[in-house]
Amino acid sequence: MKHLLISTLILGSHLHAAEPQQFNLAKRASEIDPRAKEHPAIKFTFIDDKGKPADLQHAVVDTRVPSQSRLVIWLMGHNQGLFDRVASYGYHGIQPHYSNGWFAGVTREQYEDGTGTAIGKIRLEAATGEDFSPLVNIPQPDGMMERSLQLVKWLVKENPAGKWEQFLTEDGKGLQWEKVIMAGISHGSTTSARFAMHQKVDRVVMLSGPRDNTETWQGEASATASHRFFGFTHVLDGGWAADHYCRSWQLLKLHQHGPIVNVDNAKPPYGNTRRLITNSDVKNNSGRAHTVVVPGGKDVIGQWLYDDALRYLFTHPVDQSGPAVPMDADCEMEQQPK
């Protein structure tokens, strides 16, 4: 009778876990992969300054929604509001902890060395764990690619209802990048774009970015076609006001897919463009403007206004593209370090 009760409880637990629902999971990178290491020189550690775990990674999937077989890799701190929306689109989502703190270990003179490539090379090493930059030393297990792979492999075992195995290659040694949507805000937006130029992905969603305004990598040959890049920013964001974002968008050739569209007075599909802006009221606060384009970034009356825009950025068919328009003559393309 005792064994029967235990079996029933186990069976009931599995049945409950398999019921269609939104699954929100979290696991520390250092617990998933014993090869994961800390790099204090670039402030890449497993514990933050307050003694809390810094390497916690997150994942989401909603099995009540028909799967679209796309994996969103979010390169910034966990944002549950964004994950809720990603899951509602039928996407899987993960937020890996990877070596994104390299700014702390590199001097301005080093990354503004006049080559126009220093920052981009560091970003690429942080993303891939391969030796692209002499300024940092980021092993493969600590790069975004491997951290994402190990997280997905953990999810295959931990959350079978989520069917995460669909994102692994046949041999299980890599991700199927053609099913991946790279996304991020600010620093994460810029690294997402840099990585997508190196590795072909399904789509790139760039919120408040990309920056690197003295770099030239945005104009180099790209493994991911230009119509697969989507950008969104507030016009009071310092990166927009200083022409950093418009410059990157034009180097990425987004002007070949439609004009800049203000979502405040337009509706999806926004002329099928790849460049969205907003000038909603943020009390002239550039900091608020920088974050208002993600869920949780409230406007002045405490509302988040951009559900339609976010859905468009993540789900608009990439083969539907707006008409090419001339480059904006008012966007300063030749920028120098200040």
C-alpha positions in Angstrom: 0.0 0.0 0.0 2.9 2.3 0.8 4.6 1.7 -2.5 1.3 2.2 -4.3 0.8 5.6 -2.6 4.3 6.7 -3.6 3.7 5.6 -7.2 0.4 7.4 -7.3 2.0 10.6 -6.0 4.8 10.4 -8.6 2.4 9.7 -11.4 0.2 12.5 -10.3 3.1 14.9 -10.2 4.1 14.0 -13.7 0.5 14.3 -15.0 0.3 17.8 -13.3 3.6 18.8 -14.9 2.4 17.8 -18.3 -0.8 19.8 -18.2 -0.7 22.7 -20.7 0.5 25.8 -18.9 3.2 28.5 -18.9 6.4 27.1 -17.5 8.8 29.6 -15.9 12.1 28.0 -15.0 15.4 29.2 -13.5 18.8 27.6 -12.9 22.2 28.9 -12.1 24.8 28.5 -14.9 27.4 27.2 -12.5 25.0 24.4 -11.5 24.3 23.4 -15.0 27.9 23.3 -16.4 30.9 22.5 -14.1 33.2 24.1 -16.7 31.6 27.5 -16.1 34.1 29.9 -14.5 34.2 33.3 -12.9 36.3 36.1 -14.4 36.6 38.8 -11.7 38.9 41.0 -13.8 35.9 41.8 -16.0 33.4 41.6 -13.1 32.0 38.3 -14.4 31.2 36.4 -11.2 28.6 34.0 -9.8 27.8 36.2 -6.8 26.9 39.9 -7.0 28.1 42.7 -4.7 25.1 42.0 -2.4 26.0 38.3 -2.0 23.2 37.1 -4.3 23.6 34.6 -7.2 24.5 36.5 -10.3 24.5 33.6 -12.7 20.8 32.7 -12.5 19.4 31.9 -15.9 15.7 31.9 -16.9 13.5 30.2 -19.4 9.9 30.3 -20.5 7.4 28.3 -22.6 3.7 28.2 -22.7 2.4 24.8 -23.9 -1.1 26.1 -24.1 0.0 28.1 -27.2 0.8 26.4 -30.5 4.5 26.3 -30.9 6.1 28.4 -33.6 9.4 26.5 -33.2 11.4 29.6 -32.4 13.8 30.2 -29.5 14.3 33.7 -28.3 17.7 34.3 -26.7 17.4 37.5 -24.5 20.7 39.2 -23.9 19.9 41.4 -20.8 18.6 40.9 -17.3 15.5 38.8 -16.9 12.3 40.6 -17.8 9.2 38.6 -16.9 6.9 40.9 -18.7 8.8 40.3 -21.9 9.0 36.6 -21.3 5.2 36.5 -20.8 4.7 38.0 -24.2 7.3 35.9 -25.9 5.6 32.8 -24.6 2.2 34.1 -25.7 3.5 34.3 -29.3 4.2 30.5 -29.2 7.9 31.1 -28.7 10.4 29.5 -26.3 12.6 32.0 -24.5 15.9 31.8 -22.5 18.0 34.4 -20.8 21.6 33.0 -20.5 24.2 34.4 -18.1 27.3 35.0 -20.2 30.4 37.2 -20.0 28.8 40.6 -20.7 30.7 42.5 -18.1 33.9 43.0 -20.1 33.6 46.9 -20.1 34.9 46.9 -16.6 38.2 45.3 -17.6 38.9 47.3 -20.8 40.1 50.9 -20.9 38.6 53.4 -23.2 41.9 53.8 -25.0 41.9 50.1 -25.7 38.5 49.9 -27.2 38.7 53.2 -29.0 42.0 52.3 -30.7 41.1 53.8 -34.1 40.6 50.5 -35.8 36.8 50.7 -35.7 36.7 47.0 -34.7 37.9 46.7 -31.1 34.5 46.7 -29.4 32.9 44.5 -32.0 35.6 41.9 -31.5 35.1 41.8 -27.8 31.4 41.4 -28.2 31.9 38.6 -30.6 34.3 36.8 -28.2 31.7 37.3 -25.4 29.0 35.8 -27.6 31.0 32.9 -29.0 33.7 32.1 -26.5 36.2 32.1 -29.4 39.4 34.1 -29.6 38.4 37.2 -31.5 39.9 39.9 -29.3 43.3 40.3 -27.7 41.8 42.5 -25.0 39.8 39.7 -23.2 40.1 36.0 -22.6 36.6 34.4 -22.6 36.6 30.6 -22.7 33.9 28.8 -24.7 31.9 27.6 -21.7 31.5 31.2 -20.6 30.3 32.6 -23.9 26.7 33.1 -24.8 26.6 30.3 -27.4 27.7 27.6 -25.0 25.8 28.9 -22.0 22.6 28.9 -24.2 23.3 25.4 -25.5 23.9 24.0 -22.0 20.8 25.7 -20.7 18.6 24.2 -23.5 20.1 20.8 -22.8 19.2 21.1 -19.1 15.7 22.2 -20.1 15.3 19.1 -22.3 15.6 17.0 -19.2 14.0 19.3 -16.7 10.9 20.4 -18.8 10.0 17.6 -21.2 6.6 19.1 -21.8 8.4 22.1 -23.4 9.9 20.0 -26.1 13.2 22.0 -26.0 15.0 19.3 -28.0 13.6 20.8 -31.2 16.3 23.5 -30.9 19.2 21.1 -30.7 21.2 19.8 -33.7 20.8 16.2 -34.5 24.0 15.3 -32.7 23.1 17.5 -29.7 26.3 19.5 -29.9 24.8 22.8 -30.9 21.7 24.9 -31.3 19.8 25.2 -34.6 20.5 28.8 -35.0 18.1 29.2 -38.0 15.3 28.8 -35.3 16.8 31.4 -33.0 15.7 35.0 -32.5 18.4 37.1 -30.9 17.0 40.0 -28.8 18.2 42.5 -26.2 18.1 46.0 -25.0 21.0 48.5 -24.9 24.2 46.5 -24.5 22.3 43.3 -25.2 20.8 44.8 -28.4 24.2 45.7 -29.7 25.7 42.3 -29.0 22.7 40.5 -30.5 23.3 42.5 -33.7 27.0 41.8 -33.7 26.5 38.1 -33.2 23.9 37.9 -35.9 26.3 39.3 -38.4 28.6 36.5 -37.5 26.0 33.7 -37.2 22.9 33.4 -39.4 19.8 33.5 -37.2 16.1 33.8 -37.8 15.6 37.3 -36.6 17.2 40.1 -34.5 15.1 42.4 -32.2 17.1 45.5 -31.2 15.6 47.6 -28.4 17.4 50.9 -27.6 20.3 50.0 -29.9 22.6 49.1 -31.4 25.3 51.5 -30.3 29.1 51.3 -30.8 29.0 54.6 -32.7 32.7 54.8 -33.5 32.8 51.2 -34.8 32.4 50.0 -38.4 31.3 46.4 -37.9 27.6 47.3 -38.5 28.5 47.9 -42.2 30.4 44.7 -42.8 29.1 41.6 -44.5 26.4 39.9 -42.5 25.5 36.2 -42.2 22.0 37.4 -41.3 20.2 39.3 -44.0 19.2 42.9 -43.3 15.5 42.3 -43.6 15.8 40.1 -40.5 16.9 43.0 -38.2 14.2 45.0 -36.4 14.8 48.1 -34.2 12.8 50.2 -31.8 13.7 53.2 -29.6 12.4 56.2 -27.9 13.5 59.5 -29.5 14.7 60.9 -26.1 17.0 58.0 -25.5 20.6 59.4 -25.5 21.6 56.8 -28.1 19.0 58.2 -30.5 19.6 61.8 -29.8 23.3 61.4 -30.5 22.6 59.5 -33.8 24.1 56.3 -32.5 21.0 54.2 -33.3 20.1 55.7 -36.6 23.7 55.3 -37.7 23.7 51.6 -36.8 20.4 51.1 -38.5 21.6 52.6 -41.7 24.9 50.7 -41.6 22.8 47.6 -41.2 20.9 48.7 -44.3 17.5 48.9 -42.6 16.6 51.9 -44.7 16.3 49.4 -47.6 13.2 48.0 -45.9 11.0 51.1 -45.2 11.1 54.5 -43.5 11.3 55.3 -39.8 7.8 54.9 -38.4 6.5 56.4 -35.2 4.3 53.8 -33.5 2.4 56.5 -31.5 0.4 57.5 -34.6 0.6 54.3 -36.7 -0.7 50.7 -36.5 0.8 47.4 -37.4 2.2 46.4 -39.9 3.8 49.9 -39.8 4.4 49.8 -43.6 6.4 46.6 -43.1 9.4 48.7 -41.9 12.3 47.6 -39.7 12.7 50.9 -37.9 10.3 52.0 -35.2 10.4 55.0 -32.8 8.2 56.5 -30.1 8.0 59.9 -28.5 5.6 59.0 -25.7 5.6 61.2 -22.6 8.5 60.3 -20.3 8.8 63.7 -18.6 11.9 64.5 -20.7 13.8 61.8 -18.8 16.4 60.1 -21.1 16.9 57.3 -18.6 13.2 56.4 -18.7 13.3 56.8 -22.5 16.1 54.2 -22.7 14.0 51.5 -20.9 10.4 52.4 -21.8 10.4 50.2 -24.9 10.4 47.0 -22.8 7.6 45.7 -20.6 7.9 47.3 -17.2 9.3 50.6 -18.7 6.3 52.7 -17.8 5.4 56.0 -19.4 4.5 59.1 -17.4 1.0 57.8 -16.4 2.3 54.4 -15.5 1.3 52.5 -18.6 3.2 50.4 -21.0 2.0 51.3 -24.5 3.8 49.0 -26.9 2.3 45.6 -27.0 1.4 45.9 -30.7 4.9 47.2 -31.5 6.6 44.3 -29.5 4.5 41.7 -31.2 5.3 43.2 -34.6 9.1 43.2 -33.8 9.0 39.5 -32.8 6.4 38.1 -35.2 6.1 40.1 -38.4 6.9 37.9 -41.4 10.5 38.6 -42.4 9.7 38.2 -46.1 7.2 41.2 -45.9 9.5 44.2 -46.3 8.8 47.9 -46.8 10.1 50.0 -49.8 13.7 51.2 -49.8 14.1 54.8 -48.9 17.2 57.2 -49.0 19.5 57.4 -46.0 18.6 60.1 -43.6 20.9 63.1 -44.3 20.4 64.4 -40.8 21.9 61.2 -39.2 25.6 61.8 -38.5 27.4 58.8 -39.9 31.0 59.9 -39.3 31.4 59.9 -35.5 34.5 60.3 -33.4 35.3 59.4 -29.8 34.4 62.1 -27.3 
